[in-house]
Structure formats: structure tokens, C-alpha cells
Amino acid sequence: MEWKVIKTEKEYQKALKRLDIIFDAKKGSKDGDELELLSLLIDNYEKEKDVIDLPDPIEAIKFRMEQLGYKQKDLAGAIGLKSRVSEILNRKRKLTLEMIRKLHEVLGIPTDVLVKDY
């Protein structure tokens, strides 16, 4: 069977069914080569269709605080006063570059998440 780039859900489902049939094919065999090609085509399709967007920065901060058992006062050193932390978490004030750097350092949240617009 000849394969091409998967562009539709129907083609994707067809490829998955074929993959299931030849899943145990030996490497280097005709079916093994087809298995390898199908795996690449399916992976490419899934990466294009299932793009996961970065989380909201404020929700990421809240989530990480919860994981670490932090309270707002625990972020005062990274952001400034406790009232400033409250303003950030309530979306009344934007994160500054310096805050982003410190939050990355303190909470370990990737900077690309923290710089995202909210």
C-alpha cells in the first residue's frame, strides 16, 4: 500500500487500522518498512492536530503555589509586597519582566508560560 501525508481524520483512522494490523512486523521487512513510515506519518498528523496551548500564566502560578503549599505571602519576595501578589493573582496588575524572572526562579515555571498574554 502506498502512503502519503495524512491530512484528514479519515486518512488518520485508516492509517491507525493498518498500523494495528502490521504492528508486530519485523524490522527491515516490507511490512516493517511500512510500519516505520506509518508511525512517522501518524506522529506528524497528531503533532499538527493536537497542539496543546501554553497554560494561562496566572493559573500556572496558582497551580504551582498549590503544589508547593505556598500562600500569597510566600511570593512577596519574588513579586514585592503581599498586596502586589494579590493584584497579580486577581489580574489587576501585569507581571513585569523582573517578576517573571523571579517567579521562574522561585516556582520553576517556564518563562514562555509566564510571558504569555492574559
N, CA, C and O atoms as a MOPAC input file, in Angstrom:
PM7 MOZYME 1SCF
protein

 N      0.84500 1    -1.17700 1     0.00000 1
 C      0.00000 1     0.00000 1     0.00000 1
 C      0.89000 1     1.24000 1     0.00000 1
 O      1.90000 1     1.28000 1     0.70200 1
 N      0.52500 1     2.23100 1    -0.77100 1
 C      1.28500 1     3.47300 1    -0.82400 1
 C      0.65400 1     4.50300 1     0.10600 1
 O     -0.56400 1     4.67800 1     0.13400 1
 N      1.51300 1     5.17800 1     0.86500 1
 C      1.04200 1     6.16600 1     1.82400 1
 C      1.52800 1     7.55500 1     1.44400 1
 O      2.56300 1     7.71400 1     0.79700 1
 N      0.76800 1     8.54700 1     1.85600 1
 C      1.13100 1     9.94500 1     1.66300 1
 C      0.86700 1    10.68100 1     2.97400 1
 O      0.36800 1    10.08700 1     3.93000 1
 N      1.19000 1    11.93100 1     3.02000 1
 C      0.98100 1    12.72500 1     4.22800 1
 C     -0.49300 1    12.66500 1     4.62700 1
 O     -1.38000 1    12.85700 1     3.79500 1
 N     -0.73800 1    12.39800 1     5.89800 1
 C     -2.10800 1    12.30200 1     6.41800 1
 C     -2.64200 1    13.71200 1     6.64500 1
 O     -2.04200 1    14.51400 1     7.36000 1
 N     -3.79500 1    13.99900 1     6.01400 1
 C     -4.36000 1    15.34400 1     6.10700 1
 C     -5.76800 1    15.37500 1     6.69300 1
 O     -6.23400 1    16.43100 1     7.12200 1
 N     -6.45100 1    14.22900 1     6.71600 1
 C     -7.82700 1    14.20700 1     7.20600 1
 C     -7.98500 1    13.17000 1     8.30800 1
 O     -7.15200 1    12.27900 1     8.47200 1
 N     -9.05100 1    13.30300 1     9.04500 1
 C     -9.36000 1    12.33600 1    10.10800 1
 C     -9.60700 1    10.95100 1     9.51600 1
 O     -9.23900 1     9.94200 1    10.11700 1
 N    -10.22100 1    10.90300 1     8.35500 1
 C    -10.49300 1     9.62600 1     7.69400 1
 C     -9.17800 1     8.91300 1     7.33700 1
 O     -9.03300 1     7.71300 1     7.56800 1
 N     -8.23700 1     9.66000 1     6.77800 1
 C     -6.92400 1     9.09200 1     6.44600 1
 C     -6.19200 1     8.64500 1     7.71300 1
 O     -5.50800 1     7.62100 1     7.72100 1
 N     -6.34400 1     9.41600 1     8.75900 1
 C     -5.71900 1     9.09800 1    10.04200 1
 C     -6.26400 1     7.77700 1    10.59000 1
 O     -5.49600 1     6.91600 1    11.01800 1
 N     -7.56000 1     7.62500 1    10.57700 1
 C     -8.18500 1     6.39100 1    11.07600 1
 C     -7.76300 1     5.17800 1    10.23800 1
 O     -7.51500 1     4.09800 1    10.77300 1
 N     -7.68800 1     5.37400 1     8.92500 1
 C     -7.24900 1     4.29700 1     8.02700 1
 C     -5.80900 1     3.88600 1     8.36700 1
 O     -5.49000 1     2.69800 1     8.40300 1
 N     -4.95900 1     4.86500 1     8.61300 1
 C     -3.56500 1     4.58400 1     8.95300 1
 C     -3.46800 1     3.85100 1    10.29300 1
 O     -2.66400 1     2.93100 1    10.44100 1
 N     -4.28300 1     4.25600 1    11.26200 1
 C     -4.27900 1     3.58700 1    12.56400 1
 C     -4.70300 1     2.11900 1    12.44500 1
 O     -4.12700 1     1.24300 1    13.09100 1
 N     -5.71700 1     1.86500 1    11.61300 1
 C     -6.17100 1     0.48000 1    11.41800 1
 C     -5.06600 1    -0.36600 1    10.78700 1
 O     -4.83000 1    -1.50200 1    11.19800 1
 N     -4.40100 1     0.19400 1     9.79800 1
 C     -3.31400 1    -0.53700 1     9.14300 1
 C     -2.14800 1    -0.74700 1    10.11200 1
 O     -1.53500 1    -1.81500 1    10.12900 1
 N     -1.85500 1     0.24400 1    10.89200 1
 C     -0.78400 1     0.14400 1    11.87700 1
 C     -1.06700 1    -0.99400 1    12.85500 1
 O     -0.16100 1    -1.74200 1    13.22200 1
 N     -2.30400 1    -1.12100 1    13.26900 1
 C     -2.70100 1    -2.18600 1    14.18700 1
 C     -2.45900 1    -3.56700 1    13.57100 1
 O     -2.05900 1    -4.50300 1    14.26300 1
 N     -2.70300 1    -3.67800 1    12.28500 1
 C     -2.54000 1    -4.96100 1    11.58400 1
 C     -1.07000 1    -5.34400 1    11.47900 1
 O     -0.71800 1    -6.50800 1    11.67100 1
 N     -0.21800 1    -4.38500 1    11.17900 1
 C      1.20600 1    -4.69600 1    10.93300 1
 C      2.11000 1    -4.35300 1    12.12200 1
 O      3.32900 1    -4.27700 1    11.97300 1
 N      1.52200 1    -4.15000 1    13.28000 1
 C      2.25700 1    -3.67600 1    14.44100 1
 C      3.45500 1    -4.55500 1    14.82600 1
 O      4.47600 1    -4.03600 1    15.27800 1
 N      3.34600 1    -5.85200 1    14.65400 1
 C      4.42200 1    -6.76700 1    15.04800 1
 C      5.34800 1    -7.13700 1    13.89100 1
 O      6.07100 1    -8.13100 1    13.97100 1
 N      5.33200 1    -6.36000 1    12.83600 1
 C      6.17300 1    -6.66400 1    11.66900 1
 C      7.64900 1    -6.56200 1    12.03700 1
 O      8.04800 1    -5.74600 1    12.86700 1
 N      8.45000 1    -7.41600 1    11.39500 1
 C      9.88800 1    -7.43200 1    11.65500 1
 C     10.56300 1    -6.25900 1    10.95500 1
 O     10.25000 1    -5.91400 1     9.81500 1
 N     11.49700 1    -5.66300 1    11.68100 1
 C     12.25400 1    -4.53300 1    11.13900 1
 C     13.00800 1    -4.98600 1     9.89000 1
 O     13.61600 1    -6.05600 1     9.87600 1
 N     12.96300 1    -4.16500 1     8.84600 1
 C     13.65600 1    -4.47000 1     7.60500 1
 C     12.79400 1    -5.19800 1     6.59200 1
 O     13.14800 1    -5.26600 1     5.41500 1
 N     11.65200 1    -5.75200 1     7.03700 1
 C     10.73900 1    -6.41300 1     6.10100 1
 C      9.88300 1    -5.34700 1     5.40700 1
 O      9.90600 1    -4.17500 1     5.78200 1
 N      9.12900 1    -5.77500 1     4.39200 1
 C      8.26400 1    -4.83800 1     3.67600 1
 C      7.23800 1    -4.22200 1     4.64300 1
 O      7.01800 1    -3.01100 1     4.64600 1
 N      6.62000 1    -5.08100 1     5.45700 1
 C      5.66000 1    -4.56900 1     6.45000 1
 C      6.36400 1    -3.73700 1     7.52300 1
 O      5.80000 1    -2.76100 1     8.01800 1
 N      7.57200 1    -4.10900 1     7.87800 1
 C      8.34600 1    -3.34900 1     8.86100 1
 C      8.64200 1    -1.94300 1     8.36600 1
 O      8.55700 1    -0.97800 1     9.12700 1
 N      8.99200 1    -1.82900 1     7.08700 1
 C      9.22900 1    -0.50500 1     6.49300 1
 C      7.93700 1     0.31400 1     6.46800 1
 O      7.94200 1     1.51500 1     6.74100 1
 N      6.83100 1    -0.35900 1     6.13600 1
 C      5.53600 1     0.32500 1     6.11700 1
 C      5.16600 1     0.78100 1     7.53300 1
 O      4.63700 1     1.87700 1     7.71800 1
 N      5.44200 1    -0.05200 1     8.51400 1
 C      5.16900 1     0.27900 1     9.91000 1
 C      5.93800 1     1.53400 1    10.33100 1
 O      5.39200 1     2.42600 1    10.97900 1
 N      7.19600 1     1.58100 1     9.95300 1
 C      8.02600 1     2.73700 1    10.29700 1
 C      7.50300 1     4.00800 1     9.63100 1
 O      7.42500 1     5.06000 1    10.26500 1
 N      7.14800 1     3.90400 1     8.35400 1
 C      6.61500 1     5.05200 1     7.63000 1
 C      5.28500 1     5.51500 1     8.23200 1
 O      5.07400 1     6.71000 1     8.44400 1
 N      4.39800 1     4.56600 1     8.50100 1
 C      3.10100 1     4.91400 1     9.08400 1
 C      3.26100 1     5.58400 1    10.44300 1
 O      2.54700 1     6.53500 1    10.76500 1
 N      4.19200 1     5.08800 1    11.22800 1
 C      4.43800 1     5.68500 1    12.54700 1
 C      4.82100 1     7.15000 1    12.41100 1
 O      4.34400 1     7.99600 1    13.16700 1
 N      5.67400 1     7.44400 1    11.45600 1
 C      6.09900 1     8.82800 1    11.22400 1
 C      4.93600 1     9.69700 1    10.72900 1
 O      4.76600 1    10.83000 1    11.18000 1
 N      4.15000 1     9.16500 1     9.81400 1
 C      3.01300 1     9.92200 1     9.27900 1
 C      1.97000 1    10.18600 1    10.35700 1
 O      1.42400 1    11.28700 1    10.44000 1
 N      1.69400 1     9.18500 1    11.17800 1
 C      0.70900 1     9.33400 1    12.25500 1
 C      1.21300 1    10.33800 1    13.28200 1
 O      0.46000 1    11.20100 1    13.73200 1
 N      2.47500 1    10.22800 1    13.65000 1
 C      3.06400 1    11.15600 1    14.61300 1
 C      2.99500 1    12.58500 1    14.10300 1
 O      2.65500 1    13.49500 1    14.85900 1
 N      3.31100 1    12.79300 1    12.83900 1
 C      3.25100 1    14.11900 1    12.23500 1
 C      1.82800 1    14.67800 1    12.28000 1
 O      1.62500 1    15.84000 1    12.63300 1
 N      0.84900 1    13.85300 1    11.92300 1
 C     -0.54700 1    14.28800 1    11.92800 1
 C     -0.98400 1    14.66900 1    13.34200 1
 O     -1.62400 1    15.70100 1    13.54300 1
 N     -0.63800 1    13.83400 1    14.31400 1
 C     -1.03800 1    14.09500 1    15.69900 1
 C     -0.39600 1    15.36800 1    16.23700 1
 O     -1.03700 1    16.11700 1    16.97500 1
 N      0.84400 1    15.62100 1    15.88300 1
 C      1.51300 1    16.84000 1    16.34300 1
 C      0.84200 1    18.08700 1    15.76800 1
 O      0.72500 1    19.10500 1    16.45100 1
 N      0.40900 1    18.00400 1    14.52900 1
 C     -0.24100 1    19.15400 1    13.89100 1
 C     -1.64700 1    19.38300 1    14.42100 1
 O     -2.07400 1    20.52700 1    14.57200 1
 N     -2.36100 1    18.31700 1    14.70000 1
 C     -3.77000 1    18.42600 1    15.10400 1
 C     -3.95700 1    18.60100 1    16.60200 1
 O     -4.94200 1    19.20200 1    17.03200 1
 N     -3.05300 1    18.09800 1    17.38700 1
 C     -3.21800 1    18.11100 1    18.84000 1
 C     -2.27300 1    19.07700 1    19.52200 1
 O     -1.65900 1    18.74700 1    20.53700 1
 N     -2.15700 1    20.26500 1    18.96800 1
 C     -1.27500 1    21.26300 1    19.55800 1
 C     -1.89600 1    21.71600 1    20.88100 1
 O     -3.04300 1    22.16100 1    20.93100 1
 N     -1.11700 1    21.59300 1    21.93300 1
 C     -1.59000 1    21.99500 1    23.24900 1
 C     -1.03700 1    23.38300 1    23.53000 1
 O      0.17400 1    23.60500 1    23.50900 1
 N     -1.94300 1    24.30600 1    23.79200 1
 C     -1.53700 1    25.67900 1    24.05200 1
 C     -0.93500 1    25.78900 1    25.44800 1
 O     -1.25300 1    25.00100 1    26.33800 1
 N     -0.07500 1    26.76100 1    25.62400 1
 C      0.52000 1    27.00000 1    26.93000 1
 C     -0.56000 1    27.43900 1    27.91300 1
 O     -1.52300 1    28.09600 1    27.51700 1
 N     -0.41300 1    27.08700 1    29.17900 1
 C     -1.43000 1    27.47700 1    30.16200 1
 C     -1.40300 1    28.97300 1    30.43600 1
 O     -0.41800 1    29.65600 1    30.15500 1
 N     -2.47600 1    29.45500 1    30.97500 1
 C     -2.58000 1    30.84200 1    31.40100 1
 C     -1.54600 1    31.08700 1    32.50600 1
 O     -1.44500 1    30.28000 1    33.43000 1
 N     -0.77400 1    32.18300 1    32.43500 1
 C      0.28500 1    32.42600 1    33.41500 1
 C     -0.21400 1    32.48000 1    34.86500 1
 O      0.41300 1    31.91900 1    35.76300 1
 N     -1.32700 1    33.14700 1    35.08100 1
 C     -1.84600 1    33.29200 1    36.43900 1
 C     -2.31000 1    31.94200 1    36.98000 1
 O     -2.06700 1    31.61400 1    38.14100 1
 N     -2.97600 1    31.16600 1    36.13200 1
 C     -3.40800 1    29.83600 1    36.55800 1
 C     -2.21000 1    28.93500 1    36.81700 1
 O     -2.24900 1    28.10000 1    37.72000 1
 N     -1.15300 1    29.09300 1    36.04000 1
 C      0.06900 1    28.31200 1    36.25100 1
 C      0.70100 1    28.67100 1    37.59900 1
 O      1.17500 1    27.79500 1    38.32200 1
 N      0.70400 1    29.96000 1    37.92900 1
 C      1.25700 1    30.40300 1    39.21700 1
 C      0.42800 1    29.81900 1    40.35900 1
 O      0.97600 1    29.27300 1    41.31600 1
 N     -0.88600 1    29.93700 1    40.25100 1
 C     -1.77100 1    29.41800 1    41.30600 1
 C     -1.60100 1    27.90800 1    41.46600 1
 O     -1.54600 1    27.39600 1    42.58400 1
 N     -1.51900 1    27.21000 1    40.35300 1
 C     -1.35800 1    25.75600 1    40.38900 1
 C     -0.04500 1    25.37800 1    41.07600 1
 O     -0.01100 1    24.48400 1    41.92200 1
 N      1.03000 1    26.06700 1    40.70300 1
 C      2.33800 1    25.75600 1    41.28800 1
 C      2.37800 1    26.11400 1    42.76900 1
 O      2.99400 1    25.40300 1    43.56400 1
 N      1.72900 1    27.20200 1    43.14100 1
 C      1.64400 1    27.57300 1    44.55500 1
 C      0.93800 1    26.47200 1    45.34200 1
 O      1.36600 1    26.09500 1    46.43300 1
 N     -0.13800 1    25.97300 1    44.77200 1
 C     -0.88700 1    24.89500 1    45.42900 1
 C     -0.01900 1    23.64600 1    45.57600 1
 O     -0.01600 1    23.00600 1    46.62700 1
 N      0.71400 1    23.30600 1    44.52000 1
 C      1.59500 1    22.13900 1    44.57000 1
 C      2.63400 1    22.26300 1    45.67500 1
 O      2.93900 1    21.29200 1    46.36800 1
 N      3.17100 1    23.45800 1    45.83000 1
 C      4.23600 1    23.68300 1    46.80500 1
 C      3.72100 1    24.05100 1    48.19100 1
 O      4.49500 1    24.15800 1    49.14200 1
 N      2.40900 1    24.24500 1    48.29900 1
 C      1.82900 1    24.63700 1    49.57800 1
 C      2.12200 1    26.08400 1    49.94000 1
 O      2.16200 1    26.43600 1    51.11900 1
 N      2.33000 1    26.92800 1    48.92400 1
 C      2.65400 1    28.33700 1    49.15300 1
 C      1.38400 1    29.15300 1    49.35300 1
 O      0.32300 1    28.84100 1    48.81200 1
 N      1.52700 1    30.19900 1    50.13900 1
 C      0.48400 1    31.20900 1    50.31400 1
 C      0.96700 1    32.46800 1    49.58500 1
 O      2.11500 1    32.54100 1    49.14600 1
 N      0.08200 1    33.44700 1    49.46300 1
 C      0.46100 1    34.68600 1    48.78000 1
 C      1.67600 1    35.33600 1    49.42800 1
 O      2.52800 1    35.89100 1    48.73400 1
 N      1.76000 1    35.27200 1    50.74000 1
 C      2.88900 1    35.90800 1    51.43300 1
 C      4.22500 1    35.26800 1    51.04500 1
 O      5.26900 1    35.91500 1    51.11700 1
 N      4.18900 1    33.98800 1    50.63200 1
 C      5.41200 1    33.28900 1    50.23700 1
 C      5.98700 1    33.82400 1    48.92700 1
 O      7.16700 1    33.62500 1    48.63600 1
 N      5.15400 1    34.50200 1    48.14100 1
 C      5.62700 1    35.06600 1    46.87400 1
 C      6.03000 1    36.53000 1    46.98900 1
 O      6.50500 1    37.12800 1    46.02300 1
 N      5.84200 1    37.09400 1    48.15400 1
 C      6.16600 1    38.51100 1    48.33100 1
 C      7.62600 1    38.80000 1    47.98400 1
 O      7.92600 1    39.86300 1    47.44000 1
 N      8.52400 1    37.89100 1    48.28300 1
 C      9.92600 1    38.09900 1    47.96000 1
 C     10.18800 1    38.13200 1    46.46900 1
 O     11.10000 1    38.82200 1    46.01300 1
 N      9.39900 1    37.39300 1    45.70300 1
 C      9.58600 1    37.33400 1    44.25500 1
 C      8.86600 1    38.46900 1    43.53900 1
 O      9.35100 1    38.98900 1    42.53500 1
 N      7.71500 1    38.84300 1    44.05900 1
 C      6.88800 1    39.82600 1    43.35700 1
 C      6.93500 1    41.20200 1    44.00900 1
 O      6.84800 1    42.21900 1    43.32000 1
 N      7.06900 1    41.23900 1    45.29000 1
 C      7.03600 1    42.51500 1    46.00500 1
 C      6.15200 1    42.35000 1    47.21800 1
 O      6.16900 1    41.29900 1    47.85900 1
 N      5.39800 1    43.34500 1    47.53500 1
 C      4.51400 1    43.30700 1    48.69100 1
 C      3.41200 1    42.25600 1    48.52100 1
 O      3.08900 1    41.84400 1    47.40700 1
 N      2.85000 1    41.83900 1    49.64600 1
 C      1.76000 1    40.86700 1    49.61200 1
 C      0.57500 1    41.42100 1    48.81000 1
 O     -0.12300 1    40.68100 1    48.11600 1
 N      0.36400 1    42.74400 1    48.92200 1
 C     -0.73400 1    43.36300 1    48.17300 1
 C     -0.47500 1    43.28800 1    46.65700 1
 O     -1.41200 1    43.15500 1    45.87000 1
 N      0.79100 1    43.37400 1    46.26200 1
 C      1.14600 1    43.27800 1    44.84900 1
 C      0.86800 1    41.85800 1    44.34300 1
 O      0.38300 1    41.67300 1    43.22700 1
 N      1.17900 1    40.86400 1    45.17200 1
 C      0.89900 1    39.46500 1    44.82100 1
 C     -0.59400 1    39.30300 1    44.59300 1
 O     -1.01600 1    38.66100 1    43.63000 1
 N     -1.38500 1    39.87900 1    45.47100 1
 C     -2.83700 1    39.80300 1    45.34400 1
 C     -3.31200 1    40.45300 1    44.04100 1
 O     -4.17400 1    39.91100 1    43.34900 1
 N     -2.75200 1    41.60000 1    43.71900 1
 C     -3.12400 1    42.28500 1    42.47400 1
 C     -2.79800 1    41.42400 1    41.25300 1
 O     -3.58800 1    41.34400 1    40.31200 1
 N     -1.62500 1    40.77800 1    41.27600 1
 C     -1.23000 1    39.90900 1    40.16100 1
 C     -2.18800 1    38.73300 1    40.04300 1
 O     -2.70200 1    38.45200 1    38.96100 1
 N     -2.42700 1    38.05000 1    41.14900 1
 C     -3.27100 1    36.85200 1    41.12700 1
 C     -4.72900 1    37.16800 1    40.79900 1
 O     -5.46500 1    36.30600 1    40.31900 1
 N     -5.14000 1    38.41300 1    41.06200 1
 C     -6.50700 1    38.83200 1    40.72500 1
 C     -6.57100 1    39.56500 1    39.38300 1
 O     -7.59800 1    40.14000 1    39.02200 1
 N     -5.44500 1    39.53200 1    38.64600 1
 C     -5.36000 1    40.09100 1    37.29200 1
 C     -5.57400 1    41.61100 1    37.24000 1
 O     -6.04200 1    42.14500 1    36.23400 1
 N     -5.23600 1    42.28400 1    38.31100 1
 C     -5.36100 1    43.73700 1    38.34200 1
 C     -4.05000 1    44.41900 1    37.97600 1
 O     -4.01300 1    45.62300 1    37.72400 1
 N     -2.97500 1    43.63800 1    37.95000 1
 C     -1.66000 1    44.16100 1    37.60200 1
 C     -0.96600 1    43.11400 1    36.73100 1
 O     -1.09900 1    41.91100 1    36.95700 1
 N     -0.22900 1    43.59100 1    35.74100 1
 C      0.52500 1    42.70000 1    34.84900 1
 C      1.86500 1    42.33500 1    35.47600 1
 O      2.42200 1    43.07700 1    36.28500 1
 N      2.35900 1    41.17700 1    35.07800 1
 C      3.69000 1    40.76500 1    35.50800 1
 C      4.74700 1    41.60100 1    34.78500 1
 O      4.63500 1    41.85700 1    33.58700 1
 N      5.75400 1    42.01400 1    35.51300 1
 C      6.87400 1    42.71600 1    34.88900 1
 C      7.94300 1    41.68400 1    34.52200 1
 O      7.88500 1    40.53300 1    34.95500 1
 N      8.88900 1    42.10000 1    33.74100 1
 C      9.97300 1    41.20800 1    33.34600 1
 C     10.73700 1    40.69200 1    34.56500 1
 O     11.09400 1    39.51600 1    34.63200 1
 N     10.98100 1    41.56900 1    35.51100 1
 C     11.69300 1    41.17900 1    36.73400 1
 C     10.87200 1    40.16600 1    37.54100 1
 O     11.42800 1    39.21200 1    38.08400 1
 N      9.55500 1    40.37000 1    37.62000 1
 C      8.69300 1    39.41600 1    38.32700 1
 C      8.73300 1    38.05500 1    37.64200 1
 O      8.80000 1    37.01700 1    38.29900 1
 N      8.69200 1    38.07500 1    36.32300 1
 C      8.72700 1    36.82800 1    35.55300 1
 C     10.01200 1    36.06700 1    35.84500 1
 O      9.99300 1    34.85300 1    36.05000 1
 N     11.11900 1    36.78300 1    35.86000 1
 C     12.40500 1    36.14200 1    36.16000 1
 C     12.40500 1    35.52300 1    37.55200 1
 O     12.84400 1    34.38700 1    37.73400 1
 N     11.91400 1    36.27000 1    38.52300 1
 C     11.91600 1    35.77600 1    39.90300 1
 C     10.93000 1    34.61000 1    40.08400 1
 O     11.23100 1    33.64300 1    40.78500 1
 N      9.76700 1    34.70600 1    39.45400 1
 C      8.79100 1    33.60800 1    39.56200 1
 C      9.33600 1    32.34000 1    38.91400 1
 O      9.11600 1    31.23300 1    39.40600 1
 N     10.03600 1    32.51500 1    37.82400 1
 C     10.67500 1    31.36800 1    37.17200 1
 C     11.67200 1    30.72000 1    38.12900 1
 O     11.72800 1    29.49600 1    38.25500 1
 N     12.43900 1    31.54400 1    38.78400 1
 C     13.45400 1    31.05000 1    39.71400 1
 C     12.82400 1    30.38900 1    40.94400 1
 O     13.25100 1    29.31100 1    41.35700 1
 N     11.81300 1    31.03100 1    41.52400 1
 C     11.19800 1    30.55600 1    42.76500 1
 C     10.25200 1    29.37500 1    42.53600 1
 O     10.27600 1    28.40000 1    43.28700 1
 N      9.42300 1    29.46600 1    41.49600 1
 C      8.40400 1    28.43800 1    41.27300 1
 C      8.80000 1    27.40600 1    40.22400 1
 O      8.20300 1    26.33100 1    40.15200 1
 N      9.79400 1    27.72400 1    39.41900 1
 C     10.21300 1    26.79100 1    38.37800 1
 C      9.25500 1    26.72300 1    37.20000 1
 O      9.23800 1    25.73600 1    36.46300 1
 N      8.46600 1    27.75800 1    37.02400 1
 C      7.54300 1    27.81800 1    35.88100 1
 C      8.33200 1    28.31700 1    34.67400 1
 O      9.04300 1    29.31500 1    34.78600 1
 N      8.22900 1    27.65400 1    33.52900 1
 C      8.96000 1    28.10900 1    32.34400 1
 C      8.59900 1    29.55200 1    31.98200 1
 O      7.44200 1    29.96000 1    32.07600 1
 N      9.60200 1    30.30100 1    31.57400 1
 C      9.36500 1    31.70300 1    31.24300 1
 C      8.40800 1    31.88000 1    30.05900 1
 O      7.67900 1    32.87000 1    29.99400 1
 N      8.41000 1    30.92100 1    29.12200 1
 C      7.48500 1    31.06300 1    27.99600 1
 C      6.03000 1    30.98100 1    28.43500 1
 O      5.15300 1    31.50300 1    27.74600 1
 N      5.75500 1    30.33900 1    29.56300 1
 C      4.39700 1    30.32300 1    30.13300 1
 C      4.11200 1    31.66900 1    30.78000 1
 O      3.03600 1    32.23600 1    30.59400 1
 N      5.06200 1    32.17600 1    31.53100 1
 C      4.85500 1    33.41800 1    32.27900 1
 C      4.74000 1    34.66200 1    31.40200 1
 O      4.08200 1    35.62600 1    31.79400 1
 N      5.36200 1    34.66300 1    30.23300 1
 C      5.29800 1    35.84000 1    29.35800 1
 C      4.04100 1    35.86100 1    28.49000 1
 O      3.75300 1    36.86000 1    27.83100 1
 N      3.30500 1    34.76900 1    28.49100 1
 C      2.09000 1    34.69600 1    27.66300 1
 C      1.07400 1    35.74800 1    28.13100 1
 O      0.92600 1    36.00300 1    29.32600 1
 N      0.38700 1    36.34300 1    27.16700 1
 C     -0.63800 1    37.33400 1    27.46200 1
 C     -1.78600 1    36.71600 1    28.23200 1
 O     -2.13000 1    35.55400 1    28.01800 1
 N     -2.37500 1    37.48300 1    29.12000 1
 C     -3.54600 1    37.00500 1    29.86700 1
 C     -4.53000 1    38.12200 1    30.06300 1
 O     -5.58200 1    37.91800 1    30.67000 1

